Amino acid sequence: MRSRMLVEVDGREVELSNLDKVLYPDAGFTKAEVIDYYTRVAPALLPHLRGRPLTRIRYPNGVTGPFFFEKNAPPGKPGWVHTETLPVPNSTHGREKIDFVVVDDLPTLVWVANIASLELHTPQWRVGADPDLLVVDLDPGAPAALRECCAVAVLMRDRLAADGIECYPKTSGKKGMQLCCPVAGTQNAEIISGYAKRVAEELARAVPGGITAKMAKQLRPGKVFIDWSQNNAFKTTVAPYSLRAQPTPTASAPLTWHEVESMACGDAEARQLSPSEVLTRLDADGDLLAALLEPGPEVPA
């Protein structure tokens, strides 16, 4: 196979390289298969990426090799790639700025995949706007695992519903899962994060043996950590449908609440999903997270 080739994607020329390089050695999953997955999942993925500055985790030599986080647009990017100049996270008073890539279209997504950006992470806000999502990450401390996360997810769903907030579950593609809630986009990150923290602490008090809202890792064994800090303005969360850098390829996959409840009670195996499973489910069910694209309510201040 040629090491480099030009292809046309929606009217843009994109250079692809080393398509036969194996990026997931345990599965023999190649860069060509990574690009194919992102191309096929794009109709569902792109609406969740549009307008959001992208953090990429790149694995140029596959998941067993060195990797790096990349927020800035790399040298040599095509001129048609959308970038936004924004403050560097945690820089003093926003004095440092970098050019973030924003994936608004399929050619950009294919280009991002070709530079071995296996994982795609976004903030809870779009450029120039307040957060339109509230996200909590459910992170299990062994021996707790995904099943325990599902049980906590049901508790969180019911608690948020009491405030009129609807949440939608997805696997993380690694150990745990996330709950994503559309919010009004009229409140800043401090308000959203403060609310998420209060709810997490309330649930931790109600179920102290199984839930923690504290970040200290020594407090996590056997418990599910409700990470409310994902709503900090400079935090990012793995995007829906993004691949994850596991020994074999997995993706952050939307779930139904029936599936979550079945996993929680042991009627179904609690596990992460492969890219092929995600595509099959998408063909059958459409985007289970489409509601995240519409405004939700304000959170209680």
ZATI-219595 format. One line per field, with one value per residue (C-alpha): x, y, z. Coordinates in Angstrom, 1 decimal. Example, Ala and Ser with C-alpha at 12.3 -4.5 7.8 and 13.67 -1.06 7.14 Angstrom:
<sites>
u = [12.3_13.7]
v = [-4.5_-1.1]
w = [7.8_7.1]
</sites>
This chain:
<sites>
u = [0.0_1.3_2.6_0.8_-2.2_-4.6_-8.3_-11.2_-13.6_-16.6_-14.7_-11.5_-8.2_-7.0_-3.6_-3.7_-0.5_0.6_-2.9_-1.7_0.1_-1.4_-2.5_-4.2_-1.7_-3.8_-6.6_-4.6_-6.7_-5.0_-5.0_-7.2_-9.8_-9.6_-10.3_-13.1_-14.7_-14.6_-15.9_-18.9_-19.7_-19.4_-23.1_-23.7_-20.3_-19.9_-22.9_-21.3_-17.9_-19.1_-18.1_-16.1_-12.3_-10.8_-8.2_-6.7_-4.7_-2.4_-0.8_1.5_2.9_-0.2_-1.7_1.3_3.7_4.3_1.3_0.7_-2.1_-2.5_-4.6_-2.9_-3.2_-0.1_2.3_1.3_-2.4_-4.5_-5.5_-9.2_-9.1_-11.2_-9.2_-10.0_-7.5_-8.3_-6.6_-4.4_-6.1_-4.8_-2.6_-2.3_-5.3_-5.6_-2.5_-1.2_-3.3_-3.1_-5.0_-7.4_-8.7_-12.5_-13.9_-16.9_-16.9_-15.9_-12.7_-11.3_-12.4_-10.6_-7.5_-7.6_-7.9_-5.0_-2.6_-3.5_-5.7_-7.4_-9.2_-11.2_-12.1_-14.2_-15.3_-18.9_-19.2_-19.0_-16.7_-18.0_-20.8_-21.6_-21.8_-24.7_-23.9_-23.6_-21.4_-20.5_-17.9_-18.5_-15.1_-15.0_-12.3_-11.5_-13.1_-16.0_-16.4_-18.8_-21.7_-21.4_-21.2_-24.5_-26.2_-24.9_-26.0_-29.6_-29.4_-27.9_-30.6_-33.4_-31.8_-31.3_-34.9_-36.2_-34.7_-36.1_-32.8_-32.7_-29.5_-28.3_-25.8_-22.7_-19.8_-16.4_-14.8_-12.4_-13.5_-16.6_-19.2_-20.5_-23.9_-24.6_-27.3_-28.4_-28.7_-29.8_-26.4_-27.3_-25.2_-21.4_-19.2_-18.9_-22.6_-22.9_-19.9_-21.2_-24.5_-22.9_-20.7_-23.7_-25.6_-22.5_-21.9_-25.6_-25.4_-22.1_-23.7_-26.7_-24.6_-21.2_-20.2_-20.5_-20.1_-17.5_-17.5_-13.9_-11.0_-8.4_-7.6_-7.1_-10.8_-11.9_-11.3_-14.6_-16.5_-17.7_-16.2_-18.7_-16.4_-18.4_-15.2_-15.7_-17.8_-14.8_-14.4_-11.0_-11.9_-12.7_-14.5_-14.2_-16.7_-19.5_-18.4_-14.7_-12.3_-10.3_-6.7_-7.3_-5.5_-8.3_-10.4_-13.4_-15.5_-17.5_-20.9_-24.4_-26.6_-30.3_-31.5_-33.0_-29.4_-28.0_-30.6_-30.1_-26.3_-26.8_-28.9_-26.8_-29.3_-26.9_-23.1_-21.6_-18.9_-17.5_-18.4_-16.3_-16.4_-18.3_-20.9_-21.3_-21.8_-24.4_-26.3_-26.1_-27.6_-30.4_-31.2_-29.8_-28.0_-29.2_-27.6_-29.3_-31.2_-27.9_-28.0_-31.1_-31.1_-32.2_-33.2_-31.1_-29.7_-30.7_-28.2]
v = [0.0_3.5_5.3_8.6_9.3_12.2_11.7_14.0_14.4_16.6_18.7_19.0_17.3_15.3_13.6_10.1_8.3_4.9_3.4_-0.1_0.9_-1.1_1.2_-1.4_-4.4_-6.8_-6.5_-5.8_-2.6_-0.3_3.4_2.8_1.2_4.1_6.5_4.3_4.2_8.0_8.5_6.1_7.5_11.1_11.9_11.3_12.5_15.8_17.6_16.9_18.4_21.4_24.7_23.0_23.5_20.0_18.3_15.4_12.5_11.3_7.8_8.1_4.6_3.0_2.5_0.7_3.5_7.1_9.4_13.1_15.6_18.2_21.3_23.6_23.2_21.3_22.7_21.8_21.7_22.3_26.0_25.1_23.6_25.8_27.1_29.5_31.4_30.9_31.2_28.4_26.4_27.6_30.4_33.4_35.7_34.2_35.9_32.9_31.9_29.1_28.1_25.3_23.0_23.0_19.9_21.2_18.9_15.5_16.6_17.9_14.8_12.6_14.8_14.6_10.8_10.5_12.2_9.3_11.4_8.3_10.2_13.3_15.4_18.5_21.0_21.5_24.8_26.0_28.9_32.2_30.7_29.5_25.8_24.0_20.7_19.4_16.3_14.0_11.3_8.1_6.6_3.3_2.4_-1.3_-3.7_-1.5_-1.5_-0.5_-2.3_-0.2_2.9_1.9_1.7_5.1_6.5_5.5_7.3_10.4_10.3_10.2_13.0_15.3_14.6_16.0_19.4_19.0_18.0_15.0_13.1_10.7_7.9_6.8_4.5_6.1_3.4_2.7_1.8_3.9_6.1_9.6_11.2_14.2_16.7_19.5_22.8_26.3_27.8_30.9_30.1_30.1_27.1_28.1_27.8_24.5_23.0_24.2_22.5_19.3_19.3_19.8_16.9_14.6_15.4_14.8_11.3_10.6_11.3_9.1_6.2_6.6_3.0_3.1_6.7_9.4_13.0_13.6_13.5_11.9_8.5_6.8_7.3_5.6_1.8_0.0_3.2_5.2_8.7_11.2_13.6_16.8_18.8_17.9_21.1_23.3_25.7_24.3_20.6_18.3_15.0_12.3_13.1_10.7_8.1_8.8_5.9_5.1_4.0_0.5_-2.7_-3.5_-0.6_0.6_3.7_6.0_4.6_6.0_3.6_3.4_3.7_0.2_-1.1_0.8_-0.6_-4.1_-3.8_-2.4_-5.3_-8.0_-8.9_-7.8_-7.8_-4.5_-3.9_-1.3_-1.5_-2.0_0.4_-2.2_-2.5_1.2_1.5_-1.3_0.3_3.7_2.1_0.6_3.3_6.6_9.0_8.3_11.5_13.8_15.5_17.0_19.2_21.1_23.5_22.2_24.0_26.2_24.4_25.6_28.3]
w = [0.0_-0.9_2.2_1.1_-1.0_-1.7_-1.4_-1.9_1.1_0.6_-1.9_0.2_-0.6_2.4_2.5_4.1_5.2_6.4_6.3_7.0_10.2_13.1_15.9_18.1_18.0_20.1_17.5_14.4_14.0_11.5_10.8_7.8_10.1_12.5_9.6_8.3_11.7_12.2_8.6_9.2_12.7_11.5_11.0_14.7_16.0_14.1_15.7_19.1_18.0_16.1_17.7_20.5_20.8_20.4_22.6_20.8_22.3_19.6_19.3_16.3_16.9_18.3_21.7_23.0_22.1_23.4_23.2_23.7_24.4_21.7_22.0_19.5_15.8_14.6_11.9_8.4_9.0_5.9_5.5_5.5_9.0_11.4_14.3_17.2_19.2_22.9_26.3_27.3_30.1_33.5_32.0_34.2_33.6_30.1_28.8_26.9_23.8_21.3_18.2_18.9_16.1_15.8_13.9_12.0_9.0_7.7_5.9_9.2_11.1_8.5_8.8_12.6_12.4_9.9_12.3_14.8_17.0_18.5_21.3_20.9_24.0_24.2_26.8_27.9_26.0_22.4_21.4_22.7_24.8_28.3_28.9_27.2_28.9_32.5_32.6_35.4_35.1_37.1_37.8_39.6_42.2_42.1_42.9_41.9_38.1_35.4_37.0_40.1_37.9_36.3_39.7_40.7_37.3_38.1_41.4_39.7_37.0_39.5_41.6_38.6_37.4_40.7_39.5_36.0_34.5_32.1_31.7_29.0_29.7_27.7_28.4_28.8_26.6_29.5_33.0_33.7_32.2_31.9_32.3_30.0_30.6_28.2_30.1_29.1_28.1_30.1_33.2_33.6_34.3_38.0_38.5_36.6_38.4_41.8_41.2_40.1_43.2_45.5_44.0_44.0_47.7_48.5_46.9_48.6_52.0_51.2_50.0_51.9_51.4_47.6_46.4_47.0_45.7_46.9_44.4_46.8_45.2_48.6_49.2_46.0_46.4_46.2_45.5_42.5_42.3_41.0_39.2_39.2_38.2_34.6_34.4_35.1_32.2_31.3_31.7_28.7_28.5_25.9_23.1_22.3_19.8_20.3_20.2_23.3_23.5_25.0_24.2_21.8_20.3_22.2_21.9_24.2_23.4_24.2_26.2_26.8_30.4_30.0_29.3_32.3_34.6_33.3_33.8_37.3_38.4_36.7_34.0_31.3_31.1_32.0_29.5_27.0_23.3_20.2_17.2_15.1_17.8_18.1_14.3_14.3_17.2_15.4_12.2_14.3_16.8_15.5_17.8_21.4_22.5_19.9_22.8_23.9_20.9_22.1_25.1_28.4_31.6_33.9_36.9_40.4_41.4]
</sites>
